[in-house]
Amino acid sequence: MEQENINEAEVTATSKKKSSKGLSSLLGKFDTAGEKGMKRVLLNMPFVLFLVFLAALHIANNHLAETYARRITKTELEVKQLRWQYMTTTSGLMLKSKQSEVAKLVGTQGLKELRIPPYKIEVAKN
């Protein structure tokens, strides 16, 4: 009998402890903190503001890094396109600057290729 009474007392004590851990007990702790809690918050406010400043600085730095990465990617693509354009233009110019191609182009104007090698004209000095 006594054993049952002791067990019932323990069960009711633990159930009271469990119920005291609810939301109302948490709000009660905030009320009891009162002035002490506000003083702690105010004393730590410079540190909290410093942390907020560092967080804002970190976010801004990440945005700048992403912007630079996008700009670099865009520039790399533009460089790649300009390189292909350069290679295409260079190969076309090499084709058009061949002697046979030049002869074809000026042949329509009535000019002909020389069949004999060029010779030097010398003028005598007085």
C-alpha positions in Angstrom: 0.0 0.0 0.0 2.7 2.4 0.9 4.6 1.4 -2.2 1.5 2.4 -4.4 1.2 5.7 -2.6 4.9 6.5 -3.2 4.6 5.6 -6.9 1.5 7.7 -7.3 3.3 10.6 -5.6 6.2 10.3 -7.9 4.0 10.1 -11.0 2.1 13.2 -10.0 5.3 15.1 -9.2 6.8 14.2 -12.6 3.6 15.1 -14.4 3.7 18.5 -12.7 7.3 19.0 -13.8 6.4 18.1 -17.4 3.5 20.5 -17.5 5.6 23.3 -16.0 7.9 23.1 -19.1 5.3 24.4 -21.4 4.9 27.8 -23.0 3.6 29.5 -19.9 6.7 28.6 -17.9 8.8 30.0 -20.7 6.9 33.2 -20.7 7.1 33.3 -17.0 10.9 33.1 -17.2 10.9 36.1 -19.5 8.9 38.1 -17.0 11.2 37.2 -14.2 14.2 38.2 -16.3 12.8 41.7 -16.7 15.4 44.4 -16.1 18.3 42.1 -15.9 17.5 40.6 -19.3 17.1 44.1 -20.9 20.4 45.2 -19.4 22.1 42.1 -20.9 20.6 42.8 -24.3 21.6 46.5 -24.2 25.1 45.6 -23.1 25.5 43.1 -26.0 23.8 45.5 -28.5 27.1 46.7 -30.0 28.2 43.1 -30.6 24.9 42.2 -32.1 25.1 45.3 -34.4 28.6 44.3 -35.4 27.4 40.8 -36.3 24.5 42.3 -38.4 27.0 44.5 -40.2 29.2 41.5 -40.9 26.3 39.6 -42.2 25.3 42.5 -44.5 28.9 42.8 -45.7 29.0 39.0 -46.4 25.7 39.2 -48.4 27.0 42.2 -50.4 30.3 40.4 -51.1 28.5 37.3 -52.4 26.3 39.4 -54.7 29.4 41.1 -56.1 31.2 37.8 -56.6 28.2 36.4 -58.5 28.0 39.5 -60.7 31.7 39.2 -61.5 31.3 35.5 -62.3 28.5 36.3 -64.7 30.5 39.1 -66.3 33.5 36.8 -66.7 31.4 34.1 -68.3 29.8 36.6 -70.7 33.3 37.9 -71.6 34.7 34.4 -72.2 31.8 33.7 -74.6 32.4 36.9 -76.4 36.1 36.2 -76.7 35.4 32.7 -78.0 33.1 34.2 -80.7 35.6 36.9 -81.7 38.3 34.2 -81.9 36.2 32.2 -84.3 35.4 35.3 -86.4 39.2 36.1 -86.5 40.0 32.6 -87.6 37.3 32.7 -90.3 38.5 36.1 -91.6 42.1 35.0 -91.6 41.5 31.8 -93.6 39.4 33.8 -96.1 42.1 36.4 -96.5 44.8 33.6 -96.9 42.7 32.1 -99.7 42.1 35.4 -101.5 45.8 36.4 -101.2 47.1 33.3 -103.2 48.7 34.2 -106.5 46.2 32.2 -108.5 43.2 33.9 -106.8 44.7 37.3 -107.3 45.3 36.5 -110.9 41.6 35.5 -111.3 40.4 38.7 -109.7 42.6 41.1 -111.8 42.0 39.0 -114.9 38.5 40.6 -115.2 40.2 44.0 -115.3 42.4 43.1 -118.3 45.6 42.6 -116.3 47.7 39.5 -117.0 50.4 37.6 -115.1 54.0 38.2 -116.2 55.5 35.2 -117.9 59.1 36.5 -117.7 60.9 37.3 -114.5 61.2 41.0 -113.7 64.5 42.8 -114.6 66.4 45.7 -113.1 66.8 49.0 -115.0 70.0 50.8 -114.2 70.5 54.5 -114.9 74.1 55.8 -115.3 75.1 58.8 -113.2 76.9 61.8 -114.8 
